[in-house]
Amino acid sequence: MDDLNAVDCFAALGHPTRLTIYRALVKAGEEGAPVGTLQDSLGIPASTLSHHIKALMHAGLVNQERQGRVLVSRADYGSMRGLIDFLTDDCCQGLHVVELDKLANK
């Protein structure tokens, strides 16, 4: 994941409602959750839920699939892992890594 993708993910997760939706989808697991179930369990109006899911999809954090008449939303675990890796790749290597990166970008 590059810096711009990470910024998009953090921007999407920076809204309390979207963070709540995303956490619910992570809890739902690989099967995901029907949009109606999300709406009922989170108490979010349909139009508001749709708006926030679209923002999460745009950031690449959520996928949707129609199964007959049911729209199922799922957390994209690959993107989630990519974001976590982005945060931890240089963990505990000291500040000299940051300084070298700055020099390389000049």
JOURNOR-V657689 format. One record per run of one state. SS is the DSSP state (H for helix, E for strand, L for the rest). FROM is the first residue (numbers start at 0). TO is the last residue. If there is no record, write none. Layout:
BEGIN
ss->[SS | SS]
from->[FROM | FROM]
to->[TO | TO]
END
This chain:
BEGIN
ss->[L | H | L | H | L | E | H | L | H | L | E | L | E | L | H | L | H | L]
from->[0 | 2 | 13 | 15 | 28 | 32 | 34 | 42 | 45 | 58 | 61 | 67 | 69 | 75 | 76 | 88 | 94 | 104]
to->[1 | 12 | 14 | 27 | 31 | 33 | 41 | 44 | 57 | 60 | 66 | 68 | 74 | 75 | 87 | 93 | 103 | 105]
END
